[in-house]
Amino acid sequence: MAMEVTQILLNAQAVDGTVRKQAEENLKQFQEQNLPSFLFSLAGELANDDKPAESRKLAGLILKNALDAKEQHRKIELVQRWLSLDSAVKTQIKAFLLRTLSSPVADARSTASQVIAKVAGIELPHKQWPELIGSLLSNIHQLPAPTRQATLESLGYICEEVSPDVVDQDHVNKILTAVVQGMNSSETNNDVRLAAVRALYNALGFARANFCNDMERDYIMRVVCEATLSPEPKIRRAAFECLVAISSTYYEKLAPYIQEIFNITAKAVKEDEEPVALQAIEFWSSICDEEIDILEEYGGDFSGDSDIPCFYFIKQALPVLVPMLLETLLKQEEDQDQDEGAWNIAMAGGTCLGLVARTVGDDIVPLVMPFIEENITKPDWRQREAATYAFGSILEGPSPDKLVPLVNVALNFMLTALMKDPNNHVKDTTAWTLGRMFEFLHGSALETPIITQANCQQIINVLLQSMKDVPNVAEKACGALYFLAQGFEDAGSSSSPLTPFFQEIVQALLGVTHREDAGESRLRTAAYEALNEVVRSSTDETAPLVVQLVPLIMMELHKTLETQEISSDEKQNELQGLLCGCLQVIIQKLGSSEPTKFHFMQYADQMMSLFLRVFASRSATAHEEAMLAIGALAYATGAGFEKYMAEFYRYLEMGLQNFEDYQVCAITVGVVGDVCRALEEKILPYCDGIMTQLLKDLSSNQLHRSVKPPIFSCFGDIALAIGENFEKYLLYAMPMLQSAAELSAHTSGADDDMTEYTNSLRNGILEAYSGIFQGFKGSPKTQLLMPYAPYILQFLDSLYVEKDMDDVVTKTAIGVLGDLADTLGGNAGPLIQQSVSSKEFLKECLSSEDPLVKESAEWAKLAISRAISFLG
């Protein structure tokens, strides 16, 4: 077989479909019949310089895919599979890989370095292949340049693949030494130098100890800064990427270097090629992100003393940083507004300016206003657009006191520009800036409103007129209208300046959705988003008009379903999603008060049958939106929803089985909760099917982990709805909850993502317990829960001891303590008295600053004192 493997790999890339299919079949058979020999011959092919480049590349690729996969469950299988291979075969494969690093063929070297990293990613955490890093680094300086490059590339990929704790500090020092030497300006080969800079980027997370050592840090920083001046643009760009990564990883170590970094970034922004200049701007955006996070975390509590780890780099650099950024705004591209993925110097500069404004607040205003005043009326469109962009960028951050007077002056000017400026770029940015004014400086919280009865009509006239403009301008006008409406959302149900224009606005937005070119620049989506917001913020006065919208939108949805039967395309599916989303908003609006609910119920049957027809489309987005709309309908119709269940149930089951589009699955789980709240005990006939499916979902390793917390909460919704009838599920649900609880109780050393996930898992588990206790309350069957009480209290205690709950989990946890005491009463008294939770944890929550935690704790205290007094 090994003889033929070259030919099969070449055939697998043949133009002729039959030849290709046959070769793929052969590879699959070979892999299934004899995996060790299959992987061995692939590694041999990759390492053999006499073989064709095409077969070697594919061999390496198949080898890489045999070690790693995107889906978590598949990845775990592949890791286990590799670990259980015969160690002699693995040793031979690894030798082939290391040998390939010195191949004269660049593609083969590069592929081998990726595969080496994948093997390292599996073996190093299991304390295998300890000699790898040593063998890569041995005599690296004597090697020919191509091998040095491939070796550095391997080291970089290895650092990307494994976590810092599996490489000991001695090895880290050696890696950094090799990398930094490769980056040095004395390295004459650009490929080697580029590989070294990229490797440093991946190795930064490993270098904590080295960054704490002044001498080593100085040396690393010097070499990175020198690399930003290399004659080769790719090296300059990669070096700036390193600086960006250093700015977020080692912010607190930057002070000695910040002046020099400003000089080299300013030079790059002014003179260098765009990809390099973009990274130089990104450095300052990254510093802003760091300082915004620090200042938000420490809030206003610090009194200027030194315990707050903020160095105020941005504040100090303002006088030079702002002019540098303002200059970039004049480097626009002719067609940037039409291209959705566009990103250039002007856009990066404006984004950074916006971050600077959020970092320093009022201090930025006097530095930007002269630029705006000077350029806003210039004949060259670039100057007018840059001035408008600068103004829009600084509207978030500074205080309303500072901005409102400026906005009051600018508003009229902007409205005129949106109508009359001859240039589309200027109009696009003007509409965006108006949207920002309404987003940040308009709403019930502000003392001086910028929108009054006097100017409201003019604003609406201009925006509605602007919606007829080219798609990119019209889309921004819809966005501005969205924020205009949103500002009135909490004005109460009685009065809103938009009320007299409601009909006109809705007609204009529906007009936009019917434009021939509504598919461009996200225009149709923006129009529906604005329409939804206008409905959400509407008052009782316009409720009859909202009711009239229902048949219109239903008709639109009906049309898409009719055409779907003939042909289904992306656009139709997207439109179905938007229409279902719009109906969902209308259902929530009209369902929230009795008089309007009565009018709209006449459409409920037709709506439901339309939503069910959407499930025939093949689009996950449309399914999600239809499912959410049905959830809203269930909530609004309450017990009346029962008549739809017989037909709806199979779609509910389909949604719960949809592992592929896990968002659909998660939303369906949420809708089960809505239906439980609507139907209460009437959901009983469907519970066996639903619980069976939920338990299957939990035990599947193919379902995305994010769906698991809502499934646990859903147990609680079901138990609340059916009360003591939940008895027959306890045997299945409780062990599942218990093992998940044990897993989620201890998380020390997890990263932020993991901690966030663990907290959502804990919250789901606690919501389940809470629903189960409340569901059984007052039932003669409460004693069935007694055997589980010790485990639940143990879980609460261990959460308290771990000390890494967020406020949401704290509130739910202390609530569960109350529910347990409330439902089990005196029987649980002794158990509760022995738990940490009923003492220290409760005491802490009673004095919490979070009113929701405190309220939950007061209730728990009451329930516990009642349970314990039974013991009297």
BELTARA-V214454 format. One record per backbone hydrogen bond with DSSP energy under -1.0 kcal/mol. CO is the residue of the C=O (numbers start at 1). NH is the residue of the N-H. Records with the same first field share a line. If there is no record, write none. Layout:
CO: NH + NH
This chain:
1: 5
4: 8
5: 9
6: 10
7: 11
8: 12
10: 13
11: 14
16: 20
17: 21
18: 22
19: 23
20: 24
21: 25
22: 26
23: 27
24: 28
25: 29
26: 30
27: 31
28: 32
29: 33
30: 34
34: 38
35: 39
36: 40
37: 41
38: 42
39: 43
40: 44
41: 45
42: 46
43: 47
48: 51
52: 56
53: 57
54: 58
55: 59
56: 60
57: 61
58: 62
59: 63
60: 64
61: 65
62: 66
64: 67
71: 75
72: 76
73: 77
74: 78
75: 79
76: 80
77: 81
78: 82
79: 83
80: 84
82: 85
86: 90
87: 91
88: 92
89: 93
90: 94
91: 95
92: 96
93: 97
94: 98
95: 99
96: 100
99: 102
100: 103
105: 109
106: 110
107: 111
108: 112
109: 113
110: 114
111: 115
112: 116
113: 117
114: 118
115: 119
116: 120
117: 121
118: 122
119: 123
120: 124
123: 128
124: 127
129: 132
131: 135
132: 136
133: 137
134: 138
137: 140
144: 148
145: 149
146: 150
147: 151
148: 152
149: 153
150: 154
151: 155
152: 156
153: 157
154: 158
155: 159
156: 160
157: 161
158: 162
163: 166
164: 167
168: 172
169: 173
170: 174
171: 175
172: 176
173: 177
174: 178
175: 179
176: 180
177: 181
178: 182
179: 183
180: 184
184: 187
189: 193
190: 194
191: 195
192: 196
193: 197
194: 198
195: 199
196: 200
197: 201
198: 202
199: 203
200: 204
203: 206
204: 207
207: 211
208: 212
213: 217
214: 218
215: 219
216: 220
217: 221
218: 222
219: 223
220: 224
221: 225
222: 226
223: 227
224: 228
226: 229
227: 230
232: 236
233: 237
234: 238
235: 239
236: 240
237: 241
238: 242
239: 243
240: 244
241: 245
242: 246
243: 247
244: 248
245: 249
246: 250
250: 253
251: 254
254: 257 + 258
257: 261
258: 262
259: 263
260: 264
261: 265
262: 266
263: 267
264: 268
265: 269
266: 270
267: 271
268: 272
273: 277
274: 278
275: 279
276: 280
277: 281
278: 282
279: 283
281: 285
282: 286
283: 287
284: 288
285: 289
286: 290
287: 291
288: 292
289: 293
290: 294
291: 295
292: 296
293: 297
294: 298
298: 301
308: 310
312: 316
313: 317
314: 318
317: 320 + 321
318: 322
320: 324
321: 325
322: 326
323: 327
324: 328
325: 329
327: 330
328: 331
333: 336
335: 339
339: 342
344: 348
345: 349
346: 350
347: 351
348: 352
349: 353
350: 354
351: 355
352: 356
353: 357
354: 358
355: 359
356: 360
357: 361
360: 363
361: 364
362: 365
364: 368
365: 368 + 369
368: 372
369: 373
370: 374
371: 375
372: 376
375: 378
380: 384
381: 385
382: 386
383: 387
384: 388
385: 389
386: 390
387: 391
388: 392
389: 393
390: 394
392: 395
399: 403
400: 404
403: 407
404: 408
405: 409
406: 410
407: 411
410: 414
411: 415
412: 416
413: 417
414: 418
415: 419
416: 420
417: 421
423: 427
424: 428
425: 429
426: 430
427: 431
428: 432
429: 433
430: 434
431: 435
432: 436
433: 437
434: 438
435: 439
436: 440
437: 441
443: 446
452: 456
455: 459
456: 460
457: 461
458: 462
459: 463
460: 464
461: 465
462: 466
463: 467
465: 468
466: 469
470: 474
471: 475
472: 476
473: 477
474: 478
475: 479
476: 480
477: 481
478: 482
479: 483
480: 484
481: 485
482: 486
483: 487
485: 488
486: 489
488: 491
493: 540
496: 499
498: 501
499: 502
501: 505
502: 506
503: 507
504: 508
505: 509
506: 510
507: 511
508: 512
509: 513
512: 515
515: 518
517: 520
518: 524
520: 523
522: 526
523: 527
524: 528
525: 529
526: 530
527: 531
528: 532
529: 533
530: 534
531: 535
532: 536
533: 537
535: 538
539: 542
540: 543
542: 546
543: 547
544: 548
549: 553
550: 554
551: 555
552: 556
553: 557
554: 558
555: 559
556: 560
557: 561
558: 562
559: 563
560: 564
561: 565
563: 567
569: 573
570: 574
571: 575
572: 576
573: 577
574: 578
575: 579
576: 580
577: 581
578: 582
579: 583
580: 584
581: 585
582: 586
583: 587
584: 588
585: 589
586: 590
587: 591
593: 597
594: 598
595: 599
596: 600
597: 601
600: 603
601: 604
603: 607
604: 608
605: 609
606: 610
607: 611
608: 612
609: 613
610: 614
613: 616
614: 617
619: 623
620: 624
621: 625
622: 626
623: 627
624: 628
625: 629
626: 630
627: 631
628: 632
629: 633
630: 634
631: 635
632: 636
633: 637
634: 638
637: 640
638: 641
639: 642
641: 644
642: 645
644: 648
645: 649
648: 651 + 652
649: 653
650: 654
651: 655
652: 656
653: 657
655: 658
657: 659
660: 662
661: 664 + 665
662: 666
663: 667
664: 668
665: 669
666: 670
667: 671
668: 672
669: 673
670: 674
671: 675
672: 676
673: 677
674: 678
675: 679
676: 680
679: 682
680: 683
681: 684
683: 686
684: 687
686: 690
687: 691
688: 692
689: 693
690: 694
691: 695
692: 696
693: 697
694: 698
695: 699
704: 707
705: 708
707: 711
708: 712
709: 713
710: 714
711: 715
712: 716
713: 717
714: 718
715: 719
716: 720
717: 721
718: 722
719: 723
722: 725
723: 726
724: 727
726: 729
727: 730
729: 732 + 733
730: 734
732: 736
733: 737
734: 738
735: 739
736: 740
737: 741
738: 742
739: 743
740: 744
741: 745
747: 750
751: 755
752: 756
753: 757
754: 758
755: 759
756: 760
757: 761
758: 762
759: 763
760: 764
761: 765
762: 766
763: 767
764: 768
765: 769
766: 770
767: 771
768: 772
769: 773
770: 774
771: 775
772: 776
776: 779
779: 782
781: 784
782: 785
785: 788
786: 789
788: 792
789: 793
790: 794
791: 795
792: 796
793: 797
794: 798
795: 799
796: 800
797: 801
798: 802
799: 803
806: 810
807: 811
808: 812
809: 813
810: 814
811: 815
812: 816
813: 817
814: 818
815: 819
816: 820
817: 821
818: 822
819: 823
820: 824
821: 825
824: 827
825: 828
826: 829
828: 832
829: 833
830: 834
832: 835
836: 839 + 841
837: 842
839: 843
840: 844
841: 845
842: 846
843: 847
845: 848
850: 854
851: 855
852: 856
853: 857
854: 858
855: 859
856: 860
857: 861
858: 862
859: 863
860: 864
861: 865
862: 866
863: 867
864: 868
865: 869
868: 871
